[in-house]
């Protein structure tokens, strides 16, 4: 029955979307390489006439392809006609055009995450920190720029104080980047709310990064006592502190009655054993899975469908409304 897409079906090209019939040799298409999005180039366009195609109905959208078109699943490539009931590799098509960051590991990276976990806010397309301490805000801004190369500047703001019952001066660092916001959610388990976030194990890649994380967290929700060498971390998220306590080998007893708990991390924590070094991806996982609800066959008796298929280099796959498909073998 042939490979390819009907003429009006759109594909994800670099810069937006195009109908299949408008894609030309030399054009660049988006695709997936593992969990990241990459670009591939069209080196040949082939057309064919068929009388049967299928509509693939997923959780995201309905798209139309040849019945033999190969689609990406967890078990490999399957024909579109056989895709009902499985899941397809998928990425948010609307996020393909955004700037991708190269994250630099190290102390500043750890500090940025620690400060966000303690006192930061992760929005839909931004990350921000609003505090009273100008030095803390300045350190955070410098670490964000060092770790992400994104410009982060300090702003003077006012915010209401429930205790004083008046507005008080403060300082804000706000970085607009949906990529960074998604990264922060990924690092803490998907939900960046302070009561639901998980301990970000990405900071366990080395001791320098972990020390940065501890300093960033303490600057937000904690302090260094004057009578002994160490840090005291404060949080009402018991699961977060419990996991961190296991990492540093510290005893932790949660407080009851909904009150914030304290975790004592002595500076000598590293003498109790080596840091459990773990290598987690610093880059954003842009691929996920979407369910195929139905595959519907479409047949024409009069004018046949014109299918457009592509030969690609260096990657042999491309995206159809964010769904992964493959060129003909």
Phi and psi in degrees as a GROMACS rama.xvg file:
@    title "Ramachandran Plot"
@    xaxis  label "Phi"
@    yaxis  label "Psi"
@TYPE xy
94.9538  161.734  UNK-2
-105.048  163.777  UNK-3
120.512  -173.373  UNK-4
-125.773  144.101  UNK-5
-60.8064  157.868  UNK-6
-56.6745  -35.8953  UNK-7
-92.4956  -4.62625  UNK-8
-69.3863  132.662  UNK-9
-88.6839  149.582  UNK-10
-124.678  159.798  UNK-11
-89.3245  106.078  UNK-12
-101.64  161.831  UNK-13
-66.776  116.466  UNK-14
109.381  -6.95133  UNK-15
153.533  -134.628  UNK-16
-131.675  150.393  UNK-17
-137.493  150.344  UNK-18
-68.4857  151.091  UNK-19
-55.8832  -36.5568  UNK-20
-71.7601  -15.8737  UNK-21
-94.1675  -6.63712  UNK-22
-76.3557  130.323  UNK-23
-120.471  163.435  UNK-24
-58.4814  134.6  UNK-25
94.8416  -13.8924  UNK-26
-70.2123  152.853  UNK-27
-109.623  131.3  UNK-28
-113.929  154.237  UNK-29
-86.1179  147.292  UNK-30
-150.88  -176.273  UNK-31
-116.993  135.482  UNK-32
-120.597  96.7841  UNK-33
69.1299  -121.36  UNK-34
-101.999  5.34398  UNK-35
-116.487  155.394  UNK-36
-89.8728  139.563  UNK-37
-139.639  173.603  UNK-38
-111.061  147.397  UNK-39
-136.278  159.375  UNK-40
-114.229  139.246  UNK-41
-79.342  122.388  UNK-42
-108.888  -13.6777  UNK-43
-159.782  141.957  UNK-44
-118.043  128.447  UNK-45
-121.563  139.136  UNK-46
-117.126  155.301  UNK-47
-153.666  154.793  UNK-48
-106.755  130.768  UNK-49
-140.157  163.318  UNK-50
-110.575  -2.17711  UNK-51
-130.356  132.991  UNK-52
-136.031  175.565  UNK-53
-130.913  146.095  UNK-54
-96.2847  122.973  UNK-55
-101.231  116.642  UNK-56
-102.809  113.12  UNK-57
-112.505  -179.446  UNK-58
-63.0823  -21.6506  UNK-59
-97.5589  -46.1557  UNK-60
-165.999  171.109  UNK-61
-110.024  129.517  UNK-62
-131.158  159.242  UNK-63
-117.184  130.572  UNK-64
-144.263  172.273  UNK-65
-65.4919  149.912  UNK-66
-61.1141  -29.8675  UNK-67
-89.8356  -2.49377  UNK-68
-58.3277  134.236  UNK-69
-86.1169  132.59  UNK-70
-122.623  148.647  UNK-71
-84.5453  126.855  UNK-72
-129.238  170.994  UNK-73
-61.1067  -24.288  UNK-74
-98.4376  11.5195  UNK-75
112.32  -158.977  UNK-76
-90.4585  135.275  UNK-77
-129.531  153.698  UNK-78
-68.3922  145.063  UNK-79
-57.3641  -36.1076  UNK-80
-64.9742  -20.2884  UNK-81
-105.731  12.4744  UNK-82
-85.8406  -11.1141  UNK-83
-59.7485  132.703  UNK-84
89.9798  -9.16781  UNK-85
-100.521  -172.183  UNK-86
-121.784  149.212  UNK-87
-114.146  148.108  UNK-88
-65.5347  134.118  UNK-89
-150.64  149.95  UNK-90
-138.515  157.258  UNK-91
-66.6828  110.051  UNK-92
-63.5029  -33.1506  UNK-93
-71.3534  -13.0807  UNK-94
-100.119  5.40848  UNK-95
-68.4673  -29.2392  UNK-96
-89.1847  -2.2398  UNK-97
-76.5765  160.521  UNK-98
-70.2467  132.314  UNK-99
-98.2874  137.845  UNK-100
-97.5311  149.053  UNK-101
-105.71  111.688  UNK-102
-85.2714  131.715  UNK-103
-100.532  116.168  UNK-104
-72.6371  165.004  UNK-105
134.562  -167.612  UNK-106
-58.9296  -46.402  UNK-107
-63.5881  -38.0049  UNK-108
-61.5846  -47.5051  UNK-109
-62.1497  -41.1575  UNK-110
-61.7805  -43.7865  UNK-111
-58.0695  -45.2522  UNK-112
-67.722  -43.5258  UNK-113
-61.1077  -43.5479  UNK-114
-64.4673  -39.301  UNK-115
-66.1757  -39.6277  UNK-116
-65.9177  -30.9948  UNK-117
-90.6028  -46.248  UNK-118
-135.114  4.67672  UNK-119
-91.431  172.578  UNK-120
-129.311  131.059  UNK-121
-112.33  111.39  UNK-122
-95.166  -168.88  UNK-123
-64.4778  -40.5718  UNK-124
-137.314  26.4721  UNK-125
-154.079  161.967  UNK-126
-128.624  133.728  UNK-127
-142.752  160.712  UNK-128
-139.699  124.339  UNK-129
-123.706  115.7  UNK-130
-140.843  169.311  UNK-131
-87.6953  -23.0306  UNK-132
-88.4756  111.99  UNK-133
-65.0737  -38.0271  UNK-134
-64.277  -40.7881  UNK-135
-61.5367  -47.5948  UNK-136
-61.8065  -38.6017  UNK-137
-66.4523  -42.9378  UNK-138
-61.9595  -41.9149  UNK-139
-62.4541  -45.8803  UNK-140
-60.0908  -43.1643  UNK-141
-64.9047  -38.175  UNK-142
-70.7893  -37.9993  UNK-143
-60.2474  -45.9269  UNK-144
-65.5626  -40.9344  UNK-145
-65.9922  -37.0418  UNK-146
-83.6319  -28.5203  UNK-147
-121.01  -14.5691  UNK-148
66.5898  14.0883  UNK-149
-86.233  139.767  UNK-150
-68.6968  129.604  UNK-151
-133.419  117.972  UNK-152
-120.203  158.936  UNK-153
-89.0116  136.259  UNK-154
-126.102  140.79  UNK-155
-85.1439  129.598  UNK-156
-137.733  171.805  UNK-157
-123.212  149.022  UNK-158
-146.175  151.645  UNK-159
-71.2386  143.293  UNK-160
-112.663  118.563  UNK-161
-66.9802  -31.0532  UNK-162
-75.3627  -46.116  UNK-163
-84.5848  -16.1029  UNK-164
58.913  41.3832  UNK-165
-160.543  165.777  UNK-166
-74.488  140.239  UNK-167
-124.069  151.202  UNK-168
-70.9663  149.716  UNK-169
-154.846  -173.381  UNK-170
-137.046  138.638  UNK-171
-126.178  138.569  UNK-172
-120.18  118.78  UNK-173
-129.436  122.692  UNK-174
-117.598  118.723  UNK-175
-88.1148  111.104  UNK-176
-166.768  109.129  UNK-177
-66.4854  -28.9773  UNK-178
-64.9297  -47.0915  UNK-179
-65.4893  -39.501  UNK-180
-62.1414  -43.6084  UNK-181
-65.3627  -37.1742  UNK-182
-61.1435  -45.509  UNK-183
-63.1994  -38.7092  UNK-184
-65.5992  -37.8491  UNK-185
-64.2299  -42.9964  UNK-186
-62.0354  -33.2145  UNK-187
-104.467  19.4406  UNK-188
94.2144  9.61549  UNK-189
109.073  -26.5311  UNK-190
-126.411  114.538  UNK-191
-87.9198  3.06954  UNK-192
-59.4849  137.044  UNK-193
-61.1822  -26.3611  UNK-194
-88.4304  -10.8529  UNK-195
-119.955  -10.2335  UNK-196
-65.6319  148.475  UNK-197
-101.169  160.533  UNK-198
-60.8437  126.761  UNK-199
-78.4724  94.4641  UNK-200
-67.4675  -7.54459  UNK-201
-63.1467  -21.8696  UNK-202
-78.5772  -2.04034  UNK-203
-89.8509  12.7828  UNK-204
-66.4086  -32.043  UNK-205
-162.876  167.228  UNK-206
-67.1273  -34.6241  UNK-207
-61.3631  -46.0702  UNK-208
-64.6213  -41.094  UNK-209
-66.8934  -39.6048  UNK-210
-62.7258  -38.7222  UNK-211
-61.5458  -41.95  UNK-212
-59.7842  -46.2982  UNK-213
-61.9344  -43.1393  UNK-214
-64.4952  -43.1447  UNK-215
-63.6405  -40.6106  UNK-216
-67.766  -43.4378  UNK-217
-65.5222  -35.9913  UNK-218
-63.4029  -25.2309  UNK-219
-93.2613  -55.4143  UNK-220
-132.022  72.4139  UNK-221
169.975  -170.598  UNK-222
-165.577  165.687  UNK-223
-103.004  116.933  UNK-224
-63.6031  152.915  UNK-225
-85.4617  -16.2009  UNK-226
-97.3577  -11.9206  UNK-227
-153.341  159.006  UNK-228
-89.1069  110.621  UNK-229
169.382  -171.351  UNK-230
-130.564  148.808  UNK-231
-120.692  116.111  UNK-232
-100.449  140.53  UNK-233
-122.011  132.963  UNK-234
-165.846  148.159  UNK-235
-91.0594  -2.45217  UNK-236
-86.9968  92.6807  UNK-237
-63.9982  -41.3393  UNK-238
-61.073  -39.2894  UNK-239
-61.0983  -51.6196  UNK-240
-67.9684  -33.8491  UNK-241
-63.3396  -42.9722  UNK-242
-67.991  -39.913  UNK-243
-64.6656  -38.0528  UNK-244
-60.8857  -38.5337  UNK-245
-64.9291  -35.3762  UNK-246
-64.8966  -44.2197  UNK-247
-92.9988  -1.75367  UNK-248
69.2603  34.3445  UNK-249
-102.985  153.141  UNK-250
-77.5613  141.594  UNK-251
-141.813  124.075  UNK-252
-121.279  108.452  UNK-253
-63.0416  146.673  UNK-254
-85.4303  150.14  UNK-255
-100.358  176.026  UNK-256
75.9679  19.5472  UNK-257
78.0012  6.35133  UNK-258
-83.4053  156.47  UNK-259
-66.9242  141.192  UNK-260
-96.2358  160.244  UNK-261
-119.158  139.994  UNK-262
-124.107  124.297  UNK-263
-94.5351  123.511  UNK-264
-119.089  102.455  UNK-265
-70.5963  149.374  UNK-266
-63.1101  -17.4109  UNK-267
-87.1845  13.3159  UNK-268
-57.2081  -35.0028  UNK-269
-69.479  -20.4223  UNK-270
-74.0754  -12.4792  UNK-271
-81.952  -6.75666  UNK-272
150.925  160.147  UNK-273
-67.8949  147.975  UNK-274
-60.4188  132.295  UNK-275
-70.2515  81.5599  UNK-276
-58.1287  127.006  UNK-277
-132.27  138.882  UNK-278
-107.233  105.236  UNK-279
-112.526  150.168  UNK-280
-62.4216  131.861  UNK-281
-82.9676  -21.7215  UNK-282
-87.8882  159.342  UNK-283
-72.725  133.641  UNK-284
-79.4177  106.868  UNK-285
-94.0403  -8.36394  UNK-286
-101.786  138.519  UNK-287
-139.891  -172.321  UNK-288
-119.017  144.598  UNK-289
-131.268  140.173  UNK-290
-77.2823  138.844  UNK-291
-93.6203  114.329  UNK-292
-83.4383  -33.9968  UNK-293
-160.511  149.223  UNK-294
-125.413  117.834  UNK-295
-110.803  130.03  UNK-296
-83.207  137.829  UNK-297
-124.193  132.72  UNK-298
-128.707  138.793  UNK-299
-115.342  138.957  UNK-300
-95.4831  -24.7093  UNK-301
-100.959  -101.399  UNK-302
-72.9586  124.964  UNK-303
-74.2234  162.314  UNK-304
-78.0418  140.173  UNK-305
-98.1596  119.378  UNK-306
-97.4784  141.132  UNK-307
-117.8  124.13  UNK-308
-126.342  161.08  UNK-309
-130.924  143.912  UNK-310
-97.7566  133.246  UNK-311
-127.831  154.102  UNK-312
-151.695  135.419  UNK-313
-89.5478  -14.0127  UNK-314
-98.2822  136.57  UNK-315
-88.5566  13.0745  UNK-316
-125.13  169.068  UNK-317
-155.731  174.031  UNK-318
-111.925  134.886  UNK-319
-113.226  105.623  UNK-320
49.9042  40.7434  UNK-321
88.1078  -9.18513  UNK-322
-93.5741  138.057  UNK-323
-79.6692  128.059  UNK-324
-131.703  165.346  UNK-325
-126.786  148.468  UNK-326
-64.3935  166.397  UNK-327
-62.872  146.767  UNK-328
